[in-house]
């Protein structure tokens, strides 16, 4: 006397967006028989010598023509497009089914999806946010601290700060050396001859 092989119910994972539903039927290495309508999904398969069957009546209608099915070595994956954009309270109609679990790897709440564009913009702005710091590098040319380095040639920091406090700005660049010192020396060299010529006249 032979005993019939019992039919088991596989685990089903689901997640959703406003416009679609992801459904994963946990059946490995199988060629399933699938029946998909706008209101219902049925999967029948044999895996590891055991018979499986699952039947789900959707919470709301889907569009089977644009929905897709992919059977892999690990599971059967469905991308089901909703007939109307709406967030479902659960995958199926009626009471909660024990074999239907949340697919946390793909799950997003309604609030999370609403925030996605803002998060993307924030990331873009965050990337741009690093640039003003680089812009600050341009300001190094006007930083008093950089001018103070030139003061090592003949002006200490205290004198520099005192000069800035009294003059309301940078001290005379003639004290810093460089090309401007040379131009200052030329002016001083030019003055005595003018005075000498005036004395002769």
C-alpha positions in Angstrom: 0.0 0.0 0.0 1.6 3.2 -1.1 1.2 6.5 0.6 0.6 9.7 -1.4 3.3 12.3 -1.1 2.0 15.3 0.8 2.0 18.7 -0.9 3.9 21.3 1.0 3.6 25.1 0.9 6.9 26.9 0.2 7.9 30.1 2.0 7.0 33.3 0.1 8.8 36.6 0.6 7.4 39.9 -0.6 8.2 43.6 -0.7 6.6 46.5 -2.5 6.8 49.9 -4.1 3.9 52.2 -4.9 3.7 50.7 -8.4 4.9 47.1 -8.1 5.3 44.1 -5.9 8.3 41.8 -5.5 7.4 38.2 -4.7 10.0 35.4 -4.1 8.9 31.8 -3.8 11.6 29.8 -2.0 11.9 26.7 -4.3 15.3 25.7 -5.5 16.3 23.8 -8.7 12.8 23.3 -10.1 10.8 23.9 -13.2 7.5 25.2 -11.9 4.1 25.4 -13.3 2.9 29.0 -12.9 -0.5 30.5 -13.3 -0.6 34.3 -13.1 -3.7 36.4 -13.4 -4.5 40.0 -12.3 -6.0 38.6 -9.1 -4.1 35.5 -8.3 -0.8 33.6 -8.4 -0.5 29.9 -8.3 2.8 27.9 -8.3 3.1 24.2 -8.5 6.5 22.5 -8.4 8.6 19.5 -7.3 11.9 20.3 -5.5 14.2 17.8 -3.8 11.7 15.0 -4.3 8.9 16.9 -2.6 5.7 18.4 -4.1 4.9 22.1 -3.5 1.9 24.3 -4.2 1.1 27.8 -3.3 -1.9 29.9 -4.2 -2.1 33.7 -3.4 -5.0 36.0 -4.1 -3.6 39.5 -4.4 -4.7 42.3 -2.2 -5.4 44.4 -5.3 -5.2 43.6 -9.1 -1.9 43.5 -11.0 -1.0 43.7 -14.7 0.1 40.2 -15.7 1.1 41.3 -19.2 3.9 43.5 -18.0 4.9 41.4 -14.9 7.9 39.2 -15.1 9.0 35.8 -13.7 12.5 34.4 -13.2 13.3 30.9 -12.0 16.9 30.5 -10.6 18.7 27.8 -8.8 17.7 29.2 -5.5 14.1 30.5 -6.0 11.4 31.8 -8.3 11.3 35.6 -8.4 8.3 37.7 -9.6 8.1 41.4 -10.4 4.4 42.2 -10.4 3.2 45.6 -11.6 0.2 47.0 -9.8 -2.9 48.0 -11.8 -3.1 51.1 -9.7 -0.4 52.8 -7.7 -1.2 52.2 -4.1 0.5 50.8 -0.9 -0.9 47.4 0.1 -1.4 46.5 3.7 -0.4 43.0 2.9 0.3 40.8 -0.2 -2.9 38.8 -0.1 -6.5 39.4 0.5 -8.0 38.3 3.8 -6.1 37.3 6.9 -2.4 37.2 7.2 -0.8 34.0 5.9 1.9 32.3 8.0 4.1 31.3 5.1 4.2 34.9 3.7 7.2 36.8 5.1 8.6 40.3 4.6 11.5 40.5 2.2 13.6 42.9 4.3 16.4 43.0 1.6 14.0 44.8 -0.8 11.5 46.3 1.7 10.8 50.0 1.7 8.1 51.8 3.6 5.9 54.4 1.9 7.7 57.2 3.8 11.1 55.8 2.7 10.2 55.9 -1.0 8.9 59.5 -0.6 12.3 60.5 0.9 14.4 58.9 -1.9 14.6 61.9 -4.2 15.4 64.2 -1.3 18.2 61.8 -0.1 19.6 61.7 -3.6 19.6 65.5 -3.8 21.2 65.6 -0.3 24.0 63.3 -1.5 24.5 65.4 -4.6 24.7 68.5 -2.5 26.9 66.8 -0.1 29.3 66.0 -2.8 29.3 69.6 -3.9 29.6 70.6 -0.3 33.2 69.7 -0.3 34.0 72.2 -3.0 33.6 75.4 -0.9 36.4 74.0 1.2 38.5 74.0 -1.9 37.3 77.5 -2.7 38.7 78.5 0.6 42.1 77.7 -0.8 41.7 80.7 -3.1 41.3 82.8 0.0 44.8 81.8 1.2 46.2 84.6 -0.8 44.4 87.1 1.4 44.9 85.3 4.7 46.9 87.4 7.2 48.6 84.3 8.4 50.3 83.9 5.0 51.4 87.5 5.1 52.9 86.8 8.5 55.3 84.4 6.9 56.8 87.2 4.9 57.2 89.1 8.2 60.0 86.7 9.1 62.3 89.0 7.0 61.9 91.9 9.4 58.5 92.0 11.1 57.3 89.8 13.9 53.8 88.7 14.4 53.1 91.2 17.2 54.1 94.1 14.9 52.0 92.7 12.1 48.9 92.5 14.3 49.5 96.0 15.6 49.9 97.4 12.1 46.7 95.7 11.0 44.8 96.9 14.1 45.9 100.5 13.5 45.6 100.6 9.7 42.5 98.5 9.5 44.1 96.3 6.9 47.3 94.7 5.7 50.5 96.7 6.5 52.6 98.3 3.9 53.8 95.5 1.5 57.0 97.3 1.2 58.1 95.8 4.5 57.7 92.3 3.2 60.6 92.2 0.7 60.4 90.9 -2.8 59.7 92.9 -6.0 57.8 95.6 -4.1 61.0 96.2 -2.0 63.0 96.6 -5.2 60.5 99.2 -6.5 60.7 101.0 -3.2 64.5 101.1 -3.4 64.3 102.5 -6.9 62.0 105.3 -5.7 64.4 106.2 -2.9 67.3 106.1 -5.4 65.4 108.5 -7.7 64.7 111.1 -4.9 68.2 112.2 -4.1 69.2 113.0 -7.7 66.1 115.2 -7.9 67.0 117.0 -4.8 70.6 117.4 -6.1 69.4 118.9 -9.4 67.2 121.3 -7.4 70.2 122.3 -5.4 72.2 123.0 -8.6 69.3 125.0 -10.0 
